[in-house]
Amino acid sequence: MPKTAPIRILGLAVVAVVMVARAEQLEAATLTIDAPEGCVDLATLQEDVAALIGRPLGDVADADFHLVLARVPTPRERWHLKLEAREREQRSQDAPVIHVRELDARNCDELAEAAALAVAVSVRALDASVNATLPAASRDPLAHQQGNSAPSVGVATARAPGFAIAPAQPDWRGLLTVAMTGDAGELPGTGLGLRAGGGLARGALRGALTVGWLPPRDSLMSTGSGGRFQLAFAALDACIAPQRGRWTFLGCVGGEVGAYGAEGVGVARPSSRMAFWRAGRAAVGATLDLGGPVAFSLELGAIVPLSRPAFVLDGTLPVYRPAPVAARLSVGLEYWF
C-alpha cells in the first residue's frame, strides 16, 4: 500500500466526521400554519411547495416558515396571507434574517394556492444565503441589515393569477339584496312590502337598482265604501358606504318611478285606475358582516313624491292621497360576489 493511502483515508475520515457534525447541527425546516379550520391542508401545501422547489421541504435546513391566513372583516370578502420565513442563527453569520411576504385574495381557496408560491419564493431566497463568503446584507437582495444585533427584514411580494399585491386596490364587486319593507305615507295606514335588487360597489362607493312592491291596502269611509291601493316601483340609488370593522354605514340618494294602482271597494260599479308614480328618495343605514359573502342590512328612508295622485269616488268624494313625505324601514340581507 502506498504511503499516501493512510493519509488519504485519514483525510476522508475527517471530512466525513465534519459532514456528520454539520448535518447534526442543521435541522430540517419547519412549517406552521395559523388559519381557520378547513381553510388550508398542511400536507397538500407541503406537496405543492416540493413541486415548486424540486425537493421536499424537509430537505431545506435551518429555516422556519410561519403562515397566517385570515379573513379581512368586510362584506366584500377579502382574505389576507402573511408569510414569515426566518433563518436560524447558525445559518447566518450575524443574526437571523426574516423575510416577510403578504398577499390578498378573494377567498381562502385562492389564498391557499398562493401560499405554496410564497413559501417557494422564500425557500429560494433562503438558499441564496447559504454562501457564507458573502456579506450578510447581500445574501438576499430582498433583505437588508439593520445593525449587528437586530434581525434584518426583507419585504417582497409574489404575483399569482387572480391575486392582488397587498395592499389591495379596491375593485368592483357585485351584490344582491332582498329585504322586507315597512312603509307609512305612501299607501293608507302602515304595512309591509318586499324589495330586491342588485348593484356594484368599489371601495366606499355603491350604485344600486331596486324593485319593490307594496301590497294592496284599503282606505274605507264610514259608509263602508272606499278604495284599495298598491304600489310597484323601481329605484336607482347612489351611496357612500364607509366601513368600520364588520360594520358598513350607508348614506344614499336617488329616485324611483312606478305604477300606483287604485280600485273602488264597496261601490255598486267598482272601477280601477293606474297613476304614474315618481319620487325622490334618501336613506341612511348600516350593514353587518355575517361571515362569508353575506351581510345583514338595516335601512331607513324618506320618500318625497313628485306627484301625489288624488283618488275620489263618484267624482267628488276624496278617498286617499299619498303624504308629502313617506317613510320606509327595510330589513334584509346582502349577498356579495
C-alpha positions as CSV (number, residue, x, y, z in Angstrom):
1,M,0.0,0.0,0.0
2,P,1.4,3.4,-0.9
3,K,2.5,5.6,2.0
4,T,-0.1,8.3,0.9
5,A,-3.0,5.9,1.3
6,P,-3.3,6.1,5.1
7,I,-3.1,9.9,4.8
8,R,-5.9,9.9,2.2
9,I,-8.0,7.6,4.4
10,L,-7.5,9.8,7.4
11,G,-8.4,12.8,5.4
12,L,-11.6,11.2,4.2
13,A,-12.5,10.2,7.7
14,V,-12.0,13.8,8.9
15,V,-14.3,15.1,6.1
16,A,-16.9,12.5,7.0
17,V,-16.8,13.5,10.6
18,V,-17.2,17.2,9.7
19,M,-20.1,16.4,7.4
20,V,-21.9,14.4,10.0
21,A,-21.4,17.1,12.6
22,R,-22.7,19.7,10.2
23,A,-25.7,17.5,9.3
24,E,-26.4,17.1,13.0
25,Q,-26.1,20.9,13.5
26,L,-28.5,21.7,10.7
27,E,-32.2,21.0,11.4
28,A,-34.9,20.5,8.8
29,A,-37.2,23.4,8.0
30,T,-40.5,23.7,9.9
31,L,-43.8,25.0,8.5
32,T,-46.5,26.1,10.8
33,I,-49.9,27.5,9.8
34,D,-52.4,29.7,11.6
35,A,-55.7,29.6,9.6
36,P,-59.4,28.9,10.1
37,E,-60.3,25.2,10.2
38,G,-60.7,23.7,6.7
39,C,-59.0,26.7,5.0
40,V,-55.7,25.0,4.1
41,D,-54.4,21.5,4.2
42,L,-50.8,21.2,5.5
43,A,-49.9,18.0,3.7
44,T,-51.2,19.4,0.4
45,L,-49.4,22.6,0.9
46,Q,-46.1,20.7,1.5
47,E,-46.6,18.7,-1.7
48,D,-47.2,21.9,-3.7
49,V,-44.1,23.5,-2.3
50,A,-42.0,20.4,-3.0
51,A,-43.2,20.5,-6.6
52,L,-42.2,24.2,-7.0
53,I,-38.7,23.9,-5.4
54,G,-37.8,20.5,-6.7
55,R,-37.3,18.7,-3.4
56,P,-39.2,18.0,-0.1
57,L,-39.5,20.9,2.3
58,G,-37.8,18.7,4.9
59,D,-34.6,18.9,2.8
60,V,-34.4,22.7,3.5
61,A,-32.3,23.2,6.5
62,D,-32.3,25.7,9.3
63,A,-35.4,27.7,8.4
64,D,-38.8,28.3,10.0
65,F,-41.8,29.2,7.9
66,H,-45.0,30.6,9.6
67,L,-48.1,31.2,7.6
68,V,-51.1,33.3,8.8
69,L,-54.3,33.2,6.7
70,A,-57.1,35.4,7.9
71,R,-60.3,36.9,6.6
72,V,-60.4,40.6,6.5
73,P,-63.6,41.8,8.2
74,T,-65.5,43.2,5.3
75,P,-68.6,42.1,3.4
76,R,-66.6,42.3,0.2
77,E,-64.9,39.0,1.1
78,R,-61.1,39.7,1.4
79,W,-58.6,37.2,2.7
80,H,-55.0,38.1,3.7
81,L,-51.9,35.9,3.8
82,K,-48.7,36.8,5.8
83,L,-45.6,34.5,5.5
84,E,-42.6,34.9,7.8
85,A,-39.5,33.0,6.7
86,R,-36.9,33.0,9.5
87,E,-33.3,31.8,9.1
88,R,-31.9,30.3,12.3
89,E,-28.8,31.8,13.8
90,Q,-26.4,29.0,12.8
91,R,-27.2,29.7,9.2
92,S,-26.3,33.4,9.2
93,Q,-23.1,35.0,10.3
94,D,-24.6,37.8,12.4
95,A,-28.3,37.4,13.2
96,P,-31.4,35.7,11.8
97,V,-32.9,37.2,8.7
98,I,-36.7,37.4,8.4
99,H,-38.4,37.5,5.0
100,V,-42.0,38.8,5.1
101,R,-44.4,38.3,2.2
102,E,-48.0,39.3,2.0
103,L,-50.9,38.6,-0.4
104,D,-54.6,39.3,-0.7
105,A,-57.2,37.2,-2.4
106,R,-61.0,36.9,-2.7
107,N,-61.3,33.7,-0.7
108,C,-59.4,31.2,1.3
109,D,-59.1,28.6,-1.5
110,E,-57.3,31.1,-3.8
111,L,-55.1,32.2,-0.9
112,A,-54.1,28.6,-0.1
113,E,-53.0,28.1,-3.7
114,A,-50.8,31.3,-3.4
115,A,-49.3,30.1,-0.1
116,A,-47.2,27.4,-1.8
117,L,-45.8,30.0,-4.2
118,A,-45.0,32.4,-1.4
119,V,-43.1,29.6,0.5
120,A,-41.2,28.5,-2.6
121,V,-40.1,32.1,-3.2
122,S,-38.9,32.3,0.4
123,V,-37.0,29.0,0.1
124,R,-35.1,30.2,-2.9
125,A,-34.2,33.4,-1.1
126,L,-33.0,31.5,1.9
127,D,-31.0,29.1,-0.3
128,A,-29.1,32.1,-1.6
129,S,-27.9,32.9,1.9
130,V,-26.0,29.6,2.3
131,N,-22.9,31.2,0.8
132,A,-21.2,32.4,3.9
133,T,-18.5,34.2,2.0
134,L,-20.9,37.0,1.1
135,P,-21.8,39.8,3.4
136,A,-24.9,39.1,5.4
137,A,-26.7,42.1,3.8
138,S,-26.1,40.8,0.3
139,R,-27.2,37.2,0.8
140,D,-30.7,38.1,-0.3
141,P,-31.4,41.2,-2.4
142,L,-34.8,41.2,-0.7
143,A,-33.3,41.7,2.8
144,H,-31.3,44.5,4.4
145,Q,-29.3,44.5,7.6
146,Q,-30.4,46.8,10.4
147,G,-27.4,46.7,12.7
148,N,-25.3,43.9,14.0
149,S,-27.6,42.8,16.8
150,A,-31.1,43.3,15.3
151,P,-32.5,40.9,12.7
152,S,-32.9,42.3,9.2
153,V,-36.3,42.2,7.5
154,G,-36.9,41.9,3.8
155,V,-40.3,42.5,2.3
156,A,-41.3,41.0,-1.0
157,T,-44.4,40.2,-2.9
158,A,-45.2,37.4,-5.4
159,R,-47.8,37.6,-8.1
160,A,-50.2,34.7,-8.9
161,P,-53.2,34.6,-11.2
162,G,-56.2,36.1,-9.5
163,F,-54.3,37.8,-6.7
164,A,-53.6,41.4,-5.8
165,I,-50.4,42.7,-4.3
166,A,-51.1,43.9,-0.8
167,P,-52.3,46.5,0.0
168,A,-55.0,45.5,-2.5
169,Q,-56.5,48.2,-4.6
170,P,-60.3,48.4,-4.4
171,D,-62.1,46.6,-7.3
172,W,-65.6,46.4,-8.5
173,R,-67.8,43.9,-6.7
174,G,-71.4,42.8,-7.2
175,L,-74.1,42.4,-4.7
176,L,-77.7,41.2,-4.5
177,T,-80.2,42.4,-1.9
178,V,-83.5,41.2,-0.6
179,A,-85.5,42.9,2.2
180,M,-88.8,43.2,4.0
181,T,-90.0,46.8,3.9
182,G,-92.4,48.6,6.2
183,D,-93.9,51.9,5.0
184,A,-96.1,54.7,6.1
185,G,-97.5,57.5,4.0
186,E,-97.5,56.0,0.5
187,L,-100.5,53.7,1.0
188,P,-103.2,54.0,3.6
189,G,-102.1,53.2,7.1
190,T,-98.9,51.2,7.6
191,G,-97.9,47.8,6.1
192,L,-95.2,45.5,4.8
193,G,-93.8,45.1,1.4
194,L,-90.9,43.4,-0.5
195,R,-87.9,44.8,-2.3
196,A,-85.0,43.2,-4.1
197,G,-82.2,44.4,-6.3
198,G,-78.6,44.4,-7.2
199,G,-75.7,46.7,-7.5
200,L,-72.0,47.4,-7.9
201,A,-69.5,48.6,-5.3
202,R,-66.0,49.9,-5.5
203,G,-64.3,50.9,-2.3
204,A,-66.8,53.2,-0.4
205,L,-68.9,53.9,-3.4
206,R,-72.1,52.0,-4.4
207,G,-74.7,52.1,-7.1
208,A,-77.9,50.0,-6.8
209,L,-81.0,49.2,-8.8
210,T,-84.0,48.1,-6.7
211,V,-87.5,46.9,-7.5
212,G,-90.2,46.8,-4.8
213,W,-93.9,46.1,-4.2
214,L,-96.2,47.4,-1.5
215,P,-99.2,45.0,-1.5
216,P,-102.9,46.3,-1.5
217,R,-104.2,48.2,1.5
218,D,-107.7,49.6,1.9
219,S,-108.9,53.1,2.8
220,L,-112.6,53.0,3.7
221,M,-115.1,55.7,4.7
222,S,-117.8,55.5,7.3
223,T,-120.2,54.2,4.7
224,G,-118.1,51.2,4.1
225,S,-117.1,52.2,0.6
226,G,-113.6,53.4,-0.4
227,G,-110.6,52.3,-2.3
228,R,-107.8,49.6,-2.4
229,F,-104.3,50.9,-3.2
230,Q,-101.0,49.3,-4.1
231,L,-97.6,50.5,-5.5
232,A,-94.9,48.8,-7.6
233,F,-91.7,50.8,-8.2
234,A,-88.1,50.7,-9.5
235,A,-85.4,52.8,-7.8
236,L,-81.9,53.9,-8.7
237,D,-79.6,55.0,-5.8
238,A,-76.0,56.2,-5.4
239,C,-74.5,55.6,-2.0
240,I,-71.4,56.3,0.2
241,A,-70.6,53.2,2.3
242,P,-67.6,53.7,4.6
243,Q,-66.5,50.6,6.5
244,R,-65.6,50.3,10.2
245,G,-64.7,46.7,11.1
246,R,-67.6,44.4,10.5
247,W,-69.9,47.4,10.0
248,T,-70.6,49.4,6.9
249,F,-72.5,52.6,7.1
250,L,-74.7,53.8,4.3
251,G,-75.8,57.2,3.0
252,C,-77.9,57.1,-0.2
253,V,-79.8,59.4,-2.5
254,G,-81.8,58.5,-5.7
255,G,-85.1,58.4,-7.3
256,E,-87.9,56.0,-8.2
257,V,-90.6,55.5,-10.7
258,G,-93.5,53.1,-10.7
259,A,-97.2,52.4,-11.0
260,Y,-99.7,53.5,-8.3
261,G,-102.9,51.5,-8.6
262,A,-106.3,52.0,-7.1
263,E,-109.7,50.4,-7.3
264,G,-113.1,51.0,-5.8
265,V,-114.3,48.9,-2.8
266,G,-117.9,48.7,-1.6
267,V,-119.4,50.6,-4.5
268,A,-122.1,49.5,-7.0
269,R,-119.9,49.8,-10.0
270,P,-116.2,49.5,-8.9
271,S,-113.6,50.7,-11.3
272,S,-109.8,50.9,-11.2
273,R,-107.2,53.5,-12.1
274,M,-103.5,53.4,-12.6
275,A,-101.3,56.6,-12.0
276,F,-97.7,57.2,-12.8
277,W,-95.6,57.3,-9.6
278,R,-92.3,59.3,-9.4
279,A,-90.5,60.3,-6.3
280,G,-87.1,61.4,-4.9
281,R,-85.6,59.3,-2.1
282,A,-82.8,59.4,0.5
283,A,-81.8,56.8,3.1
284,V,-79.3,56.1,5.8
285,G,-78.5,52.6,7.2
286,A,-75.9,50.1,8.1
287,T,-74.8,46.5,7.2
288,L,-73.2,43.9,9.5
289,D,-70.9,41.3,8.0
290,L,-72.2,37.9,9.0
291,G,-69.2,36.0,7.6
292,G,-68.5,34.8,4.1
293,P,-70.3,36.9,1.4
294,V,-73.4,37.6,3.5
295,A,-74.3,40.8,5.4
296,F,-77.3,41.9,7.4
297,S,-78.8,45.2,6.3
298,L,-80.9,47.9,8.0
299,E,-82.1,51.0,6.2
300,L,-84.4,53.9,7.0
301,G,-85.5,56.0,4.0
302,A,-87.6,59.1,3.3
303,I,-89.7,59.2,0.1
304,V,-90.8,62.6,-1.4
305,P,-93.5,62.1,-4.2
306,L,-93.0,64.5,-7.1
307,S,-96.7,64.0,-7.9
308,R,-99.4,63.0,-5.4
309,P,-102.3,61.4,-7.2
310,A,-105.7,62.0,-5.5
311,F,-108.4,59.3,-5.7
312,V,-112.1,60.1,-5.4
313,L,-115.4,58.2,-5.5
314,D,-118.3,59.4,-7.8
315,G,-116.0,62.2,-8.9
316,T,-116.4,64.2,-5.7
317,L,-115.7,62.1,-2.6
318,P,-112.0,62.1,-1.7
319,V,-110.7,58.6,-0.7
320,Y,-106.9,58.8,-0.3
321,R,-103.9,60.8,-1.4
322,P,-100.2,59.9,-0.6
323,A,-98.5,62.0,2.1
324,P,-96.0,64.7,1.1
325,V,-93.2,62.7,2.7
326,A,-93.4,59.0,3.3
327,A,-91.1,56.7,5.3
328,R,-89.7,53.2,4.7
329,L,-87.9,50.9,7.0
330,S,-86.1,47.9,5.4
331,V,-84.5,44.9,7.0
332,G,-82.8,42.3,4.8
333,L,-79.7,40.5,3.6
334,E,-76.9,41.3,1.1
335,Y,-75.0,38.7,-0.9
336,W,-71.6,39.7,-2.3
337,F,-69.9,38.2,-5.3
